[in-house]
Structures are given as C-alpha cells and as structure tokens.
Amino acid sequence: MFMANKLQRLISTWPPGAVRSVRALQAAGYSQSLLARYRSSGWLESVGDGAVSRVGETPTIVGGLYALQKDLKLEVHIGARSALELLGRAHYVRTGRPTVTLFGEPNKLPKWFTTYDWGVDVEYHRAHLFDPTYVGLKKYQDGYLSVLLSDEIRAMAEFLSLVPTEYSLEEGKDLMQGLTSLQPKKVEAMLHACKSIKVKRLFLVLVEESGYAWSRKLDTDSIDLGVGPRNLTIGGVMHKKYKITVPRAVLRERVE
C-alpha cells in the first residue's frame, strides 16, 4: 500500500510532458531500485541514462529542459534565434531539421540530455554575456510545462554574440526589423547588463539602421561601448557612429 501511495503521489504531481531527473527523484525519496520497479511495471521509461518520462509520452526538448531547470536547478535557457522563433519574432522558416539553441552557465550539460534524440539538433553555448545573469529571461508556456527563455531583447543580443561564426549580420538585420515595438528603457537595461562590447555595438548599429522611432529615446551616452574601432567583417565598412566594421548590405546608405 505504501509503495502504491508513493507511486500515486509521484504520478499525480508529474506535469504532462515533463522529463524528470533520476538524481532529483532519488533526492526526493525514490530509490534506484524503486524507480527500476516503476519502469518494469510500465509506469516510467528511460530517457537516456539518468532521466525518465511517463510511459506513453514522447519527450520533447522542452520536457528535457524542464528537468534541467526545475530538477537540477541549472542555469540553462532557450536563447538567440530559437527564442525569437518561439516568441513569433522570426518571420521566415528555416528548412531541414530544426535546431534549438541553448545558453547557460554550466561547463557541460548532463549526458542523458546531450545524447537523447529530441527530434531537433541542440546547440549549447556556455556564455557569460550578462551581469546579472538573469536579466531578460521570461517564462515560456508549452502545454503544462513552463521553462525559461530569453525575451526579444536578450535573444537578439545572444544572436549577435554568435555573429559572424554561427550567424550573419544580414540575418540579424532581418530579425531586428521584426522588433518594431521594443521599450527603450528595457533595451538600455539590457545594454548596461551586457558585458560584450561587440554585441552592444552591433545591437545599436542594427537599431540605427532599422530607423525605429523608439530608438530616438535611447540614452546611449551612459552605455560602455569601449574605445577604438572594432573589426568584425573582413572587407566590410566601418560604421561611422559605432566604429565597428559591418557588411555593406547592412547599411541603408552605402559607404565607399
């Protein structure tokens, strides 16, 4: 009876679609042998070596991220273009197998998470872009699951941190053109928290080139933009105001 009550309590508090960490469940009083019994009895199934899901559910990347954030308390979230897509801010769809980009503080993620086939390609970037680290994070609701992802401003900054190695600045300009109604004070707060001079300069270049009315309310004088020119693009053009080389196609007025 005790085991049945314990199982009932576990299942009743298990959010549909969630993946659970074995380590966290053991800390909650469910031994390795008890979890193995639940698996053999058809209640749970393994998600790699170190996590489990409820039988009959197809684990998704959001379910796996739930275990990282809620069970293991890891500072990992969906960021960059992936966050913009989930927020409806990326206006064209990439072809091929989807990619989900994660940002976080840990050196590496659990092996069960990195080796499981979530149906998407997963890119993880360990980054220290912001201080405080939580600035610009918000909750994303996927069915019964709530996980953290970057808001539009932080996601754009994370995207720019991967230019030009992972993304192009031309694509960044397309994404920035979809951010028509950002709040200047929130943009300023993100830029103050951002520790990357490159990211801050590129962000402001794209804002200026997009010509938004809200950009005129930005107070950029108090933002640390470093000193001296920065070379981002070989064969590019030096942006007059923010002193960083960018592809010619990014500029509204071509500079010779």
Buried (B, 14 or more C-beta within 10 A) or exposed (E): EEEEEBBEEBEEEBBEBBBBBBBBBEEEEBEEEBBEBBBEEEBBBBBBEBBBBBEEBEBBBBBBBBBBBBBBEBBBBBBBBBBBBBBEBBEEEEEEEBBBBBBBEEEEBBEBBEEBEBEEEBBBBEBEBBEEBEBBBEEBEBEEBBBBBBBBBBBBBBBBBBBBEEBBBEBBBBBBBBBEEBEBEBBBBBBBBBEBBBBBBBBBBBBBBBEBEBBEEBEBEEBEBEEEEBEBBEEBBBBEEBBBBBBEEBBEEEEE
